[in-house]
Amino acid sequence: MLMTSPRLKPHKTNIVPMTNSAPPSPFRSALDHMTPNVAAELLRYGKSRPDVISLAQGEGESPTPDFIQKAAMKALEEGKTFYAPALGLPELRQEIANYTAKIYGRDIPTSRIFVTSSGTNAINLTLHSILNEGDDIVAVTPIWKNLIGICEVVNANIIEVCMSLQNNRWTLDLDALFDAVTPKTRAIMIVSPNNPTGWVMSETEIKAVMEFARSRGIWIVADEIYARCQFGKKHAPSFLDVAVPDDLLFVINSFSKSWAMTGWRLGWIIGPQMAEDKIRDLALYQNMGPPCFTQYGGIAALRYGEDFIQGQMALWHTNRDIVSQRLAHMSRITFPIPDATFYAFFKVDGVTNSMQFAREMIDEVGLSLAPGSSFGSRCEGFLRLCYGVSTPRLHDALDRLERLCG
Ligand SMILES: Cc1ncc(COP(=O)(O)O)c(C=O)c1O
């Protein structure tokens, strides 16, 4: 309806006003104002070129192990092809509860476990369930871009608290984190073990942040999808270790990395009991829950996957040491050695535009790495290399890197 002031009479005219401004966007303004995902753009660029080794994406080379594949194939053969419950099959929710008891020593009822179509979907559901447009959310950076992107979709304000390099180790300043929280803050978002840095939050830090959030009544969104990727540990310190059942805490997990299931799109959330209905409501309208037969693969992964995880960790450990040794001899590179994950996040002397440098690297030596600028506003000059690949492939990639940065 056309609203006019009572003193101004609307009048009709045939004159169409001349204007230079662009027509209004047919899309939500939040989508028009999203920051570009340069890592995704770089990945596409690398794939469009011949003979490029890509270590730009967070996955290894091994396909999903047989015992997981067979469980999903058996489910298909048995006709498990129908709609499944929006929060996951009861059998998988129970298996996640068993796994959490076995690995973390925590008893979580299945009503607090929500199966999702990937870790990304889990982040989406949690953030959509708590963020209003205009809310502040504090993000510890460097951070995987998608967590920021989803906040942008919701149109929340992202307040970055950047870790710094102290004695060549990534360090979180807890005072800076707490100072960033204002009455408008709805949540703190942390990825530990961290993509891209491999930093692991200590138990003391986790406890301090949990107590702080509890005292302020704000949420913690803890992305722990690399929980099983800390070298020499069964699992990295977790918010689950210090939380009580009603804490405003979402812990995100995924089958993608530890069980080599990136293509399956399967993950889960552990949250408070009161979130069950809200996450179900959202899941119903997002995709009606994860696919049915893949969840049987998830059950097998959790039940029989420990040897596979150990094998992967052994490879990543060897590869981390190779990367550390070889980067130490490349004069332009500063590399803080990661305690976890399969990422090397390093600074290249003289690089001021990591996206441009990453493109040049593809063009000149046929190596695709993720540009640092994708991971936070203070990550310019860095690159991320995924070393979760076979050792010969890694050496080939490092030879190429050496030609540019040696
Ligand atoms: C921190 C973090 N969270 C979530 C994801 C996404 O996991 P998924 O493949 O389950 O969507 C990734 C993928 O790289 C990640 O690094």
The ligand as a Gaussian input file, in Angstrom:
#p B3LYP/6-31G(d) Opt

LIG

0 1
 C       36.214000     -26.161000      11.509000
 C       35.355000     -26.862000      10.517000
 N       34.068000     -27.059000      10.808000
 C       33.251000     -27.685000       9.945000
 C       33.723000     -28.153000       8.735000
 C       32.778000     -28.824000       7.780000
 O       32.643000     -30.152000       7.991000
 P       31.609000     -30.986000       7.084000
 O       32.398000     -31.593000       5.972000
 O       31.058000     -31.998000       8.007000
 O       30.586000     -30.036000       6.603000
 C       35.057000     -27.952000       8.381000
 C       35.560000     -28.400000       7.074000
 O       36.640000     -28.155000       6.660000
 C       35.898000     -27.296000       9.304000
 O       37.182000     -27.096000       9.040000

